[in-house]
């Protein structure tokens, strides 16, 4: 393990786990120990440290989360330079694209397939067919949708 990474683990509240994440409530970074042996793992740790340093504690809309992710990756690039860790731009692109795919799945109407508007943290509404649905909030799980109402059903 890179000595700089070892020092970062000691400088922050970090806990080994099965994912890289930052818990804003406890200000704890979870990391995958065996992944820290490679550059992508080191980059993932720096990314979570970036979230913490930037004060990314909450968001209300998916587009805000996407902006936080972009901001954190920009900060990660700076940290990587500071700690002499190689930046894999393909890895960063794949991470950001995974959020784009997640957002797209949540925002696509389950009835007509149109891209729709987010109403609050877990509710969406479609302009095309007036369908409204709730989604699960976990980013590490399959997107699940529960239809709340469809205007055509209410009119009958």
C-alpha positions in Angstrom: 0.0 0.0 0.0 1.2 3.5 -0.9 2.6 5.2 2.3 0.5 8.3 1.4 -2.7 6.2 1.4 -1.7 4.6 4.8 -1.2 8.1 6.2 -4.6 9.3 4.8 -6.3 6.3 6.5 -4.7 7.5 9.8 -5.7 11.1 9.3 -9.4 10.5 8.8 -12.1 8.4 10.5 -11.9 5.3 8.2 -13.5 1.9 8.5 -12.8 -1.2 6.4 -15.9 -2.5 4.6 -17.2 -3.9 1.3 -17.7 -0.5 -0.5 -16.0 2.9 -0.8 -18.4 5.5 0.7 -18.6 8.6 2.9 -21.1 8.6 5.7 -22.0 12.3 6.2 -23.8 11.6 9.5 -20.8 10.0 11.2 -18.1 11.6 9.0 -16.7 8.1 8.4 -15.1 6.9 5.2 -15.6 3.2 4.4 -13.0 1.6 2.2 -12.2 -1.9 0.8 -8.7 -2.8 2.2 -7.6 -5.1 -0.6 -8.6 -2.5 -3.2 -6.1 0.0 -1.8 -3.3 -2.1 -3.3 -4.2 -0.7 -6.8 -4.5 2.7 -8.3 -8.3 2.6 -8.7 -8.8 1.7 -5.1 -6.5 4.6 -4.0 -8.4 6.9 -6.3 -11.7 5.7 -4.8 -10.4 6.5 -1.3 -9.3 10.0 -2.4 -12.7 10.5 -3.9 -14.5 9.8 -0.6 -12.0 12.1 1.1 -12.9 14.7 -1.5 -16.6 14.4 -0.6 -15.7 14.9 3.1 -13.4 17.9 2.5 -16.0 19.6 0.2 -18.7 19.2 2.8 -20.9 17.0 0.7 -23.4 16.1 3.4 -26.7 16.0 1.6 -28.7 16.6 -1.6 -32.3 16.8 -2.5 -32.4 16.0 -6.2 -30.5 13.5 -8.4 -29.1 16.3 -10.5 -27.5 17.8 -7.4 -25.9 14.4 -6.6 -24.5 14.3 -10.1 -23.0 17.8 -9.6 -21.5 16.7 -6.2 -20.0 13.7 -7.9 -18.4 15.9 -10.6 -17.1 18.3 -8.0 -15.7 15.4 -5.9 -13.9 14.0 -8.9 -12.3 17.4 -9.7 -11.1 17.5 -6.1 -9.9 13.9 -6.4 -7.7 14.9 -9.3 -6.1 17.6 -7.2 -5.6 15.2 -4.3 -4.1 12.6 -6.6 -1.6 15.1 -7.8 -0.7 16.1 -4.2 -0.3 12.4 -3.2 1.4 11.3 -6.4 -1.3 8.8 -7.3 -2.0 8.2 -11.0 -5.4 9.3 -12.2 -7.2 6.8 -14.4 -9.6 9.1 -16.5 -11.4 6.0 -17.8 -12.2 4.9 -14.2 -13.6 8.4 -13.4 -15.6 8.4 -16.6 -17.1 5.0 -15.8 -18.0 6.1 -12.3 -19.7 9.3 -13.5 -21.5 7.4 -16.3 -22.8 4.9 -13.7 -24.5 7.9 -11.9 -25.9 9.1 -15.3 -27.4 5.6 -15.9 -28.8 5.4 -12.4 -30.4 8.9 -12.8 -31.8 7.9 -16.2 -33.4 4.8 -14.8 -35.0 6.7 -12.0 -36.3 9.5 -14.2 -37.7 7.3 -17.0 -41.5 6.9 -16.8 -42.5 3.3 -16.1 -45.7 3.8 -18.2 -44.6 5.6 -21.4 -40.8 5.6 -21.2 -40.4 9.4 -21.4 -37.7 11.1 -19.4 -39.5 12.9 -16.6 -39.2 15.5 -13.8 -38.1 14.8 -10.3 -40.6 16.2 -7.7 -38.7 15.4 -4.5 -35.9 13.1 -3.4 -37.8 9.9 -4.4 -40.8 11.0 -6.4 -41.1 11.6 -10.2 -43.8 12.8 -12.5 -44.2 12.4 -16.2 -45.3 15.3 -18.4 -46.4 13.0 -21.2 -48.8 10.7 -19.4 -49.1 12.3 -15.9 -47.8 9.1 -14.3 -46.3 9.6 -10.8 -44.0 7.1 -9.1 -41.6 6.7 -6.2 -38.2 5.1 -6.4 -35.8 3.6 -3.9 -33.0 5.8 -2.8 -30.1 3.4 -2.7 -27.5 4.1 -5.4 -25.9 0.7 -4.9 -29.1 -1.3 -5.7 -31.4 -1.9 -8.7 -33.8 1.0 -9.3 -37.3 0.0 -8.2 -40.4 2.1 -9.1 -43.8 2.1 -7.5 -46.5 3.9 -9.5 -48.5 6.3 -7.3 -51.1 7.5 -9.9 -51.8 7.9 -13.5 -54.2 10.7 -14.5 -56.1 8.5 -17.0 -56.9 6.1 -14.2 -58.2 8.9 -11.9 -60.5 10.3 -14.6 -62.4 7.1 -15.1 
